[in-house]
Amino acid sequence: MPILEFLGTGNAFLPQGRFHSLLLLDDSILIDCPPTALASLRRINISPRDINSILFTHWHGDHYFGFPFLILERKWISDREGNRELGIHGPSACKKRLAELCELAYPGSVGDRLDSFKWSEEEQGGVQCSPHWSFERFEVKHEIEVDPHGYIMTHESGLKFMHTGDSGPCEAISSRAGDCDVVVMEMGVPEEVDIPQHFRPSTVATLANANPETIFLVTHTWLDEPNCEREPIISNQLPQLPDNVIQVSDGDRFILNSEGLQRSNK
């Protein structure tokens, strides 16, 4: 049974009570690796060495600048012998871009470790080092310079979910959403910000209403966490969305099985 845990649910600006958007799958697969990734793992007591696979959606800093810290920790703290495999998937030139980032952050420190990982820039296939999963990677509508993609993740049980990455409404997402049990999607801007690169409440509602049998989990939000005691930066009032939409918070954990999606506690 797939387990989806939201380690962070905020957009690039870190709303109150939220880390950067980060999904943990089956306690061992990360989709993206934002600056707060290591802190997110520490918060739930999962070691970086237990991450088997990372799938990158695109090259904005809030989605991959945490990678050098994760690898540095594995090398010097949790996997000093280098015995744990790590599979890495991403758009074109994935390894080159991540190697340059690591060299910029920690010159000469982790290049040897990067060469031991299993890298893939393929658009579909089995997830490296996570044999229960296969994937399809597809282009979405975001800033073209950062090579934006989404993923369809298919479990060996046949259960399927989509991760949109950062994207506005587009045919690539709308044509696939109805085939998925769950869609993890961004809602990066408020209603009054009408830009094509992000979903906003009305466009989330449009997609959800068009696919009533699919559950939509909204992350990468501009909204401050409603349960945070600190004063909101923008707003902590969640918009009203269709019944098949859940606006998730940091720490929310779900089990996906043949009966649907259920909340779960560790």
N, C-alpha and C positions, 0 to 999 in steps of 0.2 A: 504494500500500500504506500503510494507516494506521500511524503510529508513535506509541506511547504511552510517555511517559517520566515517571517519578515523581520530581519535584523535591523533594518532601517527603512523609513518610509518617506523621508523628506526629499525635496528637490535640492538644487545646488546651493540654495541660500540657507539651509539648515533651519527650518522653522522650529519654534520652541517645542522641546520635548521629542524631537525626531533626529535621528542620525540620517546620513545620506542613504538613499534607496539601495537596498541590498536584499536579495532573496537567497535563502539557504534551502537546498533541496536534499531531503533524506540525510540531513546532518553531515553531508559530505561534498555537496556540489554548490558552488557559488555562481550566480549570474551577476557578472560585474565584480569589481573590487575597488570600491570608492575609498577616499581618504580615511573614512571612519571604519573601514573593514576590520582592522585588528581590534579596535575598541569594541566593535559589535560582537566579535567572537569572544573576547574576554568577558563581556557582559553576560553571556550565556554559558561560560565555562566550556567552550569547545576549543581545542588546540588547533592551531594552523596546520599541524602535521596530519590532522584527520581530514583535511580537505583533499579530495581525490581529483577534482576537476574544477576548472573555472571556464566559463563561457562569457566572452565579452561582446557587448552589443554595439558599442561605438567608442570614439576616442575623445569624448569630453572628460575633463579632469575629475568631475564628481563621479565618474564611472570606472576610472582605472588608476588614479594616482595613489591608491593604497597598495598597489601591487609590490613595489619595492620593500615596503615595511613587512608585508606578509612573507616574502621570500627571505629577507634578512633574518626574521624571527625563526623561520624553519631551519636556516643554516646554522645559526649560533645558539638556539635555545631548544626547540622542540624536536628537531630531526638532524642532529649534529652529524650523524653517520651517513645521512643522505639515503636512507633505506626506503623512504616512502615515495611512491610514484606520484606524479602530478600531470594530468592531461590538461592542455590549454587549447581552447578554440577561439577563433576570432576572425574578423575580416582580413582582407589582403594586407600583407606586410605586418601581421600581428607580432611575430617574434622580433622583427627588426625594431618596431616601435617600442615594445616593452623592454627590450635589451637597452635601447638608448635611454629610456626613462630610468632604469636601474643604474646605469652608468652615471647619469647626471646626479642621481640622488646619493649613491654610494660608490664612487669610482673604484673599480677593481675588486669589489667585494663579493658580488654574487654571479658574475658571468659564468663561472664553472658550474654553478648549480643550474643555471638556465639551460645549459647544454644537455643536462640529464633528463629534462622534462620531455613529454610527448606532445608535440605541437601539431595542430591541424588548422588549415585554412579552407578545408573542404566545406561545401555548402550543405552536405547531408552525410549521414552515416551513424555509426555507433559513437557514443560519447567516450572519449579516451579515459581509461581507468575507472569507468563507471558502467559495467557491462549490462546493467538492467535498463539502460536508457539509450534511445536513439534520438536524432535531432534533424531538423531542417532549419537552415538559416536563410533569411530572405530580406531583401532591401525594404526599408520603410521610409516615411517622409519626415526628414529632419534636415539639419544642415549638412549638405552634401560633402563638405570638407572633412567631416568626421566619420564618413563611411558608415551610416546608420543601418542597423539590422535588428530584426526580431528573430525569435526562435519558436518553432513548434517542438515541444519535448514529448516524446512518446515512450511510455513505460512498457515493459514486457507484458504487463497485464492487458494492454490495449488502451489504458487510460491516457488521456492526452491533455496537455495544456499549452497555451501560448504565452510567451513573454514578449510584449511589444517593444521593449527598450524605450527609448525616447522617440516619440513620433506623434505627429498630428494624424487626423483621419486620412486614410488612404485605402485603395482597393486591396493592397496586399494584406491588410489586417481584416477589412470587412469581409473579404472572400473566404477567409480561413476561420473566422471566429465561430461560425455555426457548427464546425466540425470538432470543436474542442469542448471538453468538459468544463474547463476553467480558462479564463483569460486574465493574466496579470498585466495591468495596463497603467500607464502614467496619466496623471491629471495635473500637469505642471504649471498651469496658469489659471487665474480666476476668470470668471465669465466675461468681464469687461476687457480682457486682453485677448483680442481676436487675431491670433497669428497662426499660420498653417503648420508650424513645426511642433505644436503641442495640442493635446486634448484639453478641453475645458468642460465644465459641468454639462452644458447643453449637448456637446458632441459625444461625451460619455453616455448620456441618456439616449441619444439617437442610436448608437451602436448597441446598447443593451436592449432597447426596445425592439430592435430588428432581430435579436437573437435571444428570445425569452427562455430557451432551454439551457443556455450557457450562464455560468456564474462568473461575474466580473469582480476582480479584486483590485481596488484602486490604490496605487502607491505613487511615489515620486510626486508628492503633493506640495503645494505652496502653503497649505493650511497648517496653522499651529495645532498641536495636539490638544484636544478638548479637556483631557484629564491632567494637563500640566498645570502646576500651581503658579508658574510665572506668567506675567502679563503677556498676552499675545503680541507678536510683532505686527501681523497683518490682521488675522481673524482666526478664531477657533470655532466658528459656527459652520458645521458641516452642511453642505447643500443637500437638498432633498433629491434623491436619485431613485431610479426604479428599484423594485424589490429584489431583483437579481443582481444588484450591485452592493458590494461590501466595501466601505472605506476603511482600510486597515490601519493599525497603529503598530509602532515598534513592539516586537515581542509576540504579535499574533501568530498563532501556529494552527495549521489545518491538516487534517488527514483526508486524502482523496481516495475513495473506494467506489465499488460498483453501485452503492446506494447514494452517492453524492459526496458533498463536501461537509465535513464536521470540524468544529473547533476542537482543539486538543491542548492538553497541558502535558508538560514533560513529566 
